Amino acid sequence: MIKKHRFSLRTKFLLTSLLPTLGVVTIIVSLFVMEFNRLVLQRQVDELLSVPEMLENTISSPEVLNYRHLIQNGVYLLNNLRKDITGITVYAYKNMGFEVIAATDQSKMGTPAPKEHMIPFETGRYGISEEVVFGQKILRLNAPIFSGAKPVAVISITASMRVYTVMMSYLRDLIFFIAPTGGILLWISIYFSFKSIFLSRLSNLSSASKEISEGKWPSKILVKWQDEMGELEETFNQMSLSRQKAEEALEEQAIRDALTKLYNRRYFDTRIGEEISRALRRKNRFAVLLCDLDLFKDINDSLGHQAGDSLLKAVAHSLKVATRGADLLFRWGGDEFVIILPELKEKNGAVGVANRIRAGVQAIKAGAETTIDISIGMAYFPEHGMDAQALIRVADHALYIAKKGGDKIHVGEEEFHLREDAITVVFQPIVDIRSTTELAHEALSRDPSGKMGILPLFKKYQAIGQLRELKKLCFKSQLVTAKRAGLSSVFINVDFELLSDLDVFPIPFGMEIVLEISELEALNDIDVHLREAERWRKEGYQFALDDFGAGFVSLSFISQLVPEYIKIDRSAILRADASVEFKQFLSDLVKALGNYTQKGIIAEGIETEQELAMVEEIGIHLIQGFLFGKPKKLDDLKTEQNQNIHS
């Protein structure tokens, strides 16, 4: 943890400003001390220089000059001069009559000086030398003493300078040789101190402010000092954090739906691009689910908008429960939702999620009794598209099929292109109960997977705009399969619109083909339909009017078409079985219709012996229904035919 120093900016500024001032004052004081020391030293030197002159003044003539006289005068001088002078040594010349050179000082008066201490006379007035011994500066003055014009001796005076003089000499060296470097270092220190205290911190604040202006969020500024600028740095950190949280909240609000709190449609464009890039890098598959609530508008209108909003919230919660945390949920708009399922290992995983979603939504109650359902269209990346537009287009198409086709969950078409195996053909027998023989078989189309009935299958292909192609496929497949089965007579369901799109197929040799037309076809464009029927009849095709009694019928159309067969719908059979009056009416109608059919009337959907007895009573002998056989596939039909042959 960094220690925070409690100094104000004013204090730091004053301290920083005082540092160079103190440096300048120190240099000035040092110069004054140095000058004072120089003056003191000069005075001492001047005093030393006066000693030889004083000695010369005490000598009246060469005759009176003798060694002792010099010694006596030296002692006198030693006792009366400054205490800085620690010794006087006199060297007499041989021409003065002294064979032994003597030396004297305060401690050793009259002791002869060793020869090695003798200082030879040198030309010149004075010889001055100096040395430093144990912190003391020793100044030695060698001066000749004259008597008249002749030098008679050399006096060597040794003076010990005071300690402060030595120290001041060192300080002088420091000032003249080290002070410039020290000054530079001092100013460098002052600069970096100022930079640390002011400039670097201001630079950090400036850089952080610039990053914020560019939409970036800088790291927190480290507060080292508890001063005014430290308070500014702390305030800046708090302001930056508050603004960052506010902007993050705004960004989150911008990508979230206000009601359901799911991501909104605008954010989908961003995330789908990211998921595509990630899937390409990792070579993964992901799924896009487009979901739509069924009959939500009716629920919203009947229960009110508040109930509708509550329902949407409940659906959003249900979607979250049914999906993984990594899955992305979007409210697409209104009652539509989009889900991205990233990193799918298998396609069945997405189908499983869709089933969970549907189960969860079905468990929601919209009001006291109303339940809801959801339709889901799915598209896979990369199978169904490499960009967002392609995936949504496929998922939307699949959703349309899921809603209109009735299967509720539909995968974006692998089967957009109608395949030959899109349907399978089954055959149900039509029996003449008078001879208990099979008159013919009706060819019926079924979903090969067995997952949906024929009507949802037709709705599915109608939703993708391929209903007409499916009908053509059914017609051709039924003809081909009937021929392979070796059937002598087959009934095939068609409509006049289909017949008008087809060229007339040649009828296989030995086969009778009856085209079943619903009675609903007789309500419009009767003349056009009759002309189309005539075109096919010329090639040997016969006609049966199907679903008679289930709706409205045009007697004029029947009288002009004169179909080979009329098939009474099961709904009319059940009504006759329940009502004596209607039973009598149907009996009379059957007798009358017999005059407008060429081969007979067929009762459809007979499943019980009671129903069989009733239709026999009203005069119908051609029967179709589960009582005489369920629809069978080609292989089962052949097996049954073989068994009949061997029996």
Steps between C-alpha positions, in 0.01 A plus 500: 500500500638840400540745785322827439693807609298771664648813348304770324592618154596837647745332737649294221524802276678699773736213572575459133559872461724519809736228382673708229493805730675304772754382246578854390524621862734211580728592214504868600575418865771260391658773290496740795654237729761425239588866468518536875727200521717644226538825694589316822753287317649804333536669836679200641731488203569871534587449868737219407663713233565771758706265723821507291486877483456519877799272545708708268408809693634342821840442342715812506802359322652172394737510793233479761313230308553170663307188540381568852389843403288351228361248743414762754330715244319197361370410847385852551317504175352161570361618827359823362361401162168334425448162654453357155883494461613170643872512433801701374811333365818695428755373255837686529751506221850359540655828409361629827725267698240245596582144413178357642167614379260550781120491518261615758131493579291538811548146619862452401707815543852478390483148376718455192298432187571182310671550170204354312287790628737758365349719238751620248496861413322580184510804289219735554363686786263237647412137450155392621373141510189346651369154589207342682573270791216343696247765422738786564639717231871564554645814338879523488683826419869483411652849509865616482624740766731765384761700679560781276509356158608150595278214603618366831235242572174345387206500734226240450173591667226235530139606558197281566187641348179463696279198419220713358752640251563147371128431483438822316762405247312180439179695472667726249594200290146372533356832391728550202513144376189322625249782534422521124427126484305517822303791366408309186397197703302728730309652211437153350366388836283810520367436146406141564353589836290767334407255224401236753300742706334696221578423138466119496177513700356767274609293200321193641182701548528643149557156342209348690272786396602454137424127515156573638435752222592226249248261651758293686504432871846554658628301793463657841750778574728405788470755782838526677460829686218623721515858385285727286608324183443165671145611572468597135629157392261323736208711378598427142505126573155517656366709212652262243354195675157660532498601136621158393219331696248746358614442143507123552145524631401706196673255268324211670171686477566566131538128426223374727128483442330714762215254564659154497861602579617278217738635237330710236499466123765766445749310713432185299682647200814542710494163675414292196808639326714408801355149510565450129864609542544273802342203323727549199810511722404196703324317215185468710131490420236719660125528462262794467148444634224738393203462734147638472218474755183353354182709526670760718307781334170337594617453859627857518174639360275290723691529830653843454846638437606467863426129490684482168807665650491259795476212256805623307697526824400147594602373157838675530556332836401167353750545217778567752411185693496285186836622366860500617681792655714534187196524271395845381135605524350793309157651479458539127187713524140459606452134589810377316824387658838394360740262672861431402630162614882515463742211468257220418659159473191338348194634324274300728618721784318798351185295445516393865524863611204588275292225658588624849406853398165388367428291810586793725280741306210255496517487879429873522141595567371811326199566715295245688455243224697622201818315410745616240735336254803607304626427150873474436696517176867403508803563280852364539832667432664425262255259336224754438701818454830676560360835610229636726258584218512150353453334839204717595343450158519122534382507863211728406398267218522206737288688755235560236493128427485419872200729549308416182603137477403424856820326608591802722875430485664499161862493396596728215454295197735230417185410310438833331560316176226242468649151493351190346474338843306791650188277507426132512196330339255270677192320367159440663259250345150579372282189537182385330320330790266323264785288367746568784760586237737798483363734238799734511752674728526868588856630482583732793812707569661500846794660680785246481607580857149443632531816712215692335177437318439574137337839560792640708735362236312684228490818711872476552575498130235761438687725743820470300321549170535142379152364548439466125830314459404273790164420338674415174743278689209325674317439173807359325608293800154351542483400132847346503446319831159366388659363185776334706234350723322355198165652598219477247311804625623796706334818628721810513415834668550802273359845436423675173783754552750214516350329195528819300876518581567142395530330170275198483697191599441187297308245708699180558362204313229314685457765770195711577571846649227698676573867579333612823375860496374663823147634485645839597653511152146514357422841646709722270597514134276203416537539124880511522507192721269310268725575203803378694316182600414437139872530404596224739200286422607482139813317620298244693496655847185472713369736770358466850337780700662483846380619844136517394282616788785679685418842357318676222453332164389614159241264361548666162868404506415140588247477223751633246804312619318168544781349711566129500484496881365717783665452841278576801701669775524335841338800668178433309518130594530582870212747483278240330596246765390742771181632338219297350375798303840572349547130434183499294604816323840352416334181376279696261796714390712195427228356280472830310876537463518155355353644184801741471782258559630256246637233735377552852505677838771433759463544879822632659632451852306189600657369819231293677252226415216731603609761250532229235147375566364851479658580161385168366151588612501827305627321190880554495707190423842647419687555830828662605622518860703344779240220532634356177856610517735776609730674252803281423842570357609336178700222668218412736253506215711260294537268797123495542445436129743207511322353799165528320645325195636208702181471700 
